[in-house]
Amino acid sequence: MKVLRAEHLTSGRAPEHWTKPSLPEYAFIGRSNVGKSSLINMLCGIRKLARVSNTPGRTRNVEHFRVEGTLTANVPWLLADLPGYGFAKASKAERAAWESMIHNYLRRRENLQCVFLLVDSRLEPQQNDLDMIQWLGEEGIPFSIVFTKADKQSAPKTQSNIAAMKRELKENWETLPPIHCTSSETGDGREEILAFIQEVNARWSGLVQR
């Protein structure tokens, strides 16, 4: 597995605390305990880049990382680790503050190229995931769906849940977003997602140079 170069830059809840939006940026979001930090560490090949915790709701701010290197090109990019949603043990006020911060970030971050929306492959479609997908679509924010923890069950069960999600989406979407299936334990999906990032980075680089 190729290890990318990555470093933590900033942690904050307001735009003035976020790193300068000068590079293509990719945000990672999903329900609490969906395996977001583990996936980030797997993608970068750095075991402790993002802190992994068994306690849901550990990420409270927007955490920014600078990453260099993809499959064949060395285009630097920014990775944003966002707080998980659906964390029932947080107070109503705190959940509202997280939601406001996340929406503010997603709407205002002009260099944001794609949101990777993480979904637990072991579960049938969850309403809060469907709500986030609908909101991203209404806001015109590019996103991909990343199914996590594929190693935790049989391949047929994973494919069944992915098919169920597709059926739900086809009720409102003419064209489905890109869909990836991953495992942080086995590394499945890593090259596919990095190739996707590389392709987007190449387009972004071309636009910037014009």
N, C-alpha and C positions, 0 to 999 in steps of 0.2 A: 504493500500500500504506500503510495506516494504521500509524504508528509508535506503539507503546505506551511508557509510561514505566516503566522498570525499573532496579533498582539491586541490586548484589551486597550481601548482608547478612553472611553467616557462612560459614565453612568448617570442618568438624570431623568427627571420627569417633565422638564420644560425645554423648548427649542434652544434656549440660550445655554443649556447644559449639554446639548448634543454636539457631536463632532461636526466639523464643517462639511456640508454636502457637496464635496468636490469630486467624488468617485461614484461609480455605479453601486447601488445599494440593494441588498436583499434582506427582507424581514422574515423572521420565523415566528409563527404564532400558532396557538392551538389550545385545546382544553388543558386544564391543570393536570399534570402527571401523564401527559401524552408521550413523553420521551423526547422533549425538545432539546434539552441540553445534551443528552446522549447522542442525538442525531448530529448536532453541531460539532461535537467532538469527533464523531466518526467521519464526517465530511472533511474536516481539516486534518484528520490523522493525528490529533493532539488530545491525549486522554483527558487532561484536566483544564482545557481551555475555558469551557463553560462549566460552572459548578453544577454537579449532578446531586440531587437530593431526593429522598423518598418522601419528603414532606411537600405536599402540593402548595402552591402559592409562594414559593421561595423567591422567584424573580419578581421584584417590585417596580423596577425602573426599566427604561430602555437602555440596554447594554450594547454599546457599539464596539466592534472589533474591525481591525484592518487585516485583510487577508491578501497574500500574494501567491500567485501560481495557480494554474488549472491544469488541464491535461497536457496541452502543448504550448500554451501561451502564458506570458507572465504579465497579465493585466491586473493591477491592484484593484480590489473591490472592498466594499464595506458590508459587514454582516451585522444585523440588528436583532438582538434577542429580546422579544417582547414578553410582558407578563402573560401568564395563562389566564383563560377565562373559565367561568363555571366553577370557581372555587367557593364552595358553599360555606366554609368555616370563616371566611372573611366577613367583616361587618358590611351591612348594606351600603354605608357611606364609603367604605374603602373600595368596594366593588365598583361603585359609581365613579369614584376618582380614577380607578384603573381604566375603566371603559372610556372616560373622557380623554385621558392621556393617550390611549391607544388610537382612538378616532382622530385626535388632533395630530398625532404623528403621521398616521396613514394618509390623511388629507393634505398635510402641508409639506411633506418631505419630497421636494421636487426632483431629487435624484433617485427616488425609489423606482427600481426596475421591475421587481416582482415580489409578491408576498407568497411565501411558502406556508400554506395552511396545513398543519399537521393533524391527521385523523388517526385514531387508534383502529388498526385493522381488525381487532378482535370484536369490535362492536358493530351492531347495525347502525344505520344513520341516526345521529343524535341531533336533536332540535337546535341546540346552541351552535353546532357546526353548520347546519343548514342556514341558520340566521346570519352567521358571519359570512358565508358564501353569498347569500342574497345581498347583504349590505355592501360587500366589496363590488359586486356586479352593479348595483345601483350607483355607487360612487365612481364607477369606471376605473377601478384600481386593478392592474394586471395581477393575476395570482395563479398558482399551481396548487393542486392538492397532493399532499405527500402522506401516504399510508405508512404508519410506523408499526414496529413490533411484529413483523411478518413471521419471525422465527418462533413466536410463542404459540403457534397453532398450525394446523395442517394447511397446505397450499390451497386445497379446495375450499376450506372455510374462509380463508382470506379472499379468494376470488369471488366467493359468494357475497361477502360483505361489500366488496368493491362494486360488484354488479348491482347490488341494492342501492348504493349511493348513486350510481349512474342513472338508474331508473328514476330516483327522486329528482335528480337534476334535470332530466329530460322533460319533466313536466313544465319547467319554466325556461329552460335554456335550449336554444337551437343548436349552439355549438358548445361542446363541453371544454372546460379548461384542461391544460396538460395534467396528467395523473401519473404519479410515481409510487412505486411500492418499495419499501425499505426495511432493513433490519440493522440496527446499530451493533448488534452482536456479530453478525456475519459479514457486514459491509455491503450487503445487497442494495442496489440502487445508487451507490456512491458515484460511480463513473457516469451514470446517466444524468444525475443532477449536476455534477461538475461540468459535463459537456454542455448542458443547457445554459449554465451560467457563463461558460466560455463563449457560447454563441451570442448571447445577449451582450456581453462585454465587448465583443468585436464590433457589433452594430453601434453600441454607445461610443466606442473609441472613434469609429469612422465619422459619426455625427459631430463629435467634439472637434475633430481635426479640420472640418470643413470651414 
